[in-house]
Structure formats: C-alpha cells, structure tokens
C-alpha cells in the first residue's frame, strides 16, 4: 500500500461533510499525490466512490477495520 502524502481524519462527521472536506483537500494537493481519508461514517464508501468518479481521482485502496473506514485517493 502506498504511503499517503496527507491524511484527513473525519471520524464522526456526516458523509456530505466527509465528501466536501476530501474534495477541498484534494484540490490543494499536487497531481499524483495521495490522500488518506479516515471515517466512521457507514455511507462514506458511496460518497467517496462518487467523488472519485465525478472528479477524475483514482481510488487506490479502501480498508474497513471495525467501525473505521479508510480510503486512499490519488489526485
């Protein structure tokens, strides 16, 4: 698994807020950099997959560990 360039810990936030913060953070990153998003929101997968599809980002990996869900997104 690739080491992320930046980590966004949004545990406890609603899926729309998770998506908005991830989008904002990715916009500030350089092309090719990787963002790790950590969330506890169960619906986050759908939101992150949609964000990547709509914005052209690459979802490299996702890991579910108990209630914590992590995503690696490449800009």
N, C-alpha and C positions, 0 to 999 in steps of 0.2 A: 504494500500500500504506500502510496506517495505521501510524503510529509507535507502538510498544508503550510502555505505561506501566511495564512491568517486564520484565526478561529473565532467564530461567532457563537457565543453561548446564549441561547434564547430560551432556556428551560423555563417552563411555566407561562410562556406567552402564547396567545391565540395564533392560529395558523395564518391569518391575514397579516398580523404583525410580524410573524416569522418571515413570511414571504417578502414583505416590504423592507425589512432590515437586511435580509440577504441580498435583495436587488440593489439596495443602496450601497452596501459594502462591496459587492462585485463591481459596480460601476466605478469605484475608486481604485480598483486593482488593475494591474497591467495584464495584457493578454498573455495567456499561458499560466498565470498564477492560479493557485488552488486555495479555495475557501472551505474550511470545515465548519459545518453548521450542526450544533448540538441542541436538540429539542426534546421535550417530553410530550409534545402535542401529537396525539394519535393520527390526526388528519394531515400532518405535515408532509407525508410522502406524496400525496396527491398534489399539494401546493408546490413542492419543490420540483417534482417532475414537470408540472405545467410551466413553472418559471423557466426551467432549462429549455424546454421545447419552444416556448414563445420567444425567448431572448437569445437563443442560439448558444447557450452554455452547455458544457458536457458534464453529465452526472457520472463521475468516475466510480463511486462506491457508496453503498449505504449499509449501515450496521445497526441492528436492533439488539440492545443489551438491556433486558428487563424493561423498564419504562423509558429508558433513554434511547433516542434515535439519532444517529449521526449520518451526515451526508458529506461527501467530498465532491465539490463542484469546481470544474476548471473554467476559467473565463476565456 
